[in-house]
Amino acid sequence: MANHTMLALSDLGDIETKAILKKTILAHKALAELKGVAASMPNQSILINTLSLQEAKDSSAIENIITTHDDLYRSDHAQRHFMTHAAKEVHHYAEALRLGFERIRQTGLLTNNDILAIQADIEQNQAGYRKQSGTALKNEQTGEVVYLPPQHPDDIIALMDDLEQFMNQQELCDWDPLVKMAVIHHQFESIHPFL
């Protein structure tokens, strides 16, 4: 991975500590139980759609898009009928999650082109990666800058290229998939490639 990577693998040290690995064992056990229960269901899409909608609701709340379960389940993405604007946004996120899953299932990879296509589906535009500087995460009470993500478009593209390699080239890292997924999520959020 290039020198401009925000979180170099060599800087992480022993990320798979005993405590982390114990937690991954519990997580894998829970995932296996879920897989077993899902296999016994005649229509697994009900569970998958519910979980993806719940994940989208929780993720959207971080972005200050707040809705209720009632509004979500009374909305219909297929018919383009939404109870509120927030419910519409959450349904777009859930649809993008399904799109991303299908892309990975088909190719076994998640590329930057896939990420851009998913974002275009969420935002319903082709804005692409963030091109303007000035994005900062601030403490709402004090106005203090808590984190300043990369500001230059070339840095964002380079970091996303590094992340794409890390996600898809298994020989770069032999961590437990759940640990690797957490680091990938951290890197993506740290790069903050979209508005």
Secondary structure, DSSP 8 states (H G I E B T S, - for coil): --TT-SS-GGGS-S-S-HHHHHHHHHHHHHHHHHHHHHHT-S-HHHHHHHHHHHHHHHHHHHTT----HHHHHH-BTTTTB-SSHHHHHHHHHHHHHHHHHHHHHHHS---HHHHHHHHHHHHTS---S---S---EE-TTT--EEE----SHHHHHHHHHHHHHHHH-GGG----HHHHHHHHHHHHHHH----
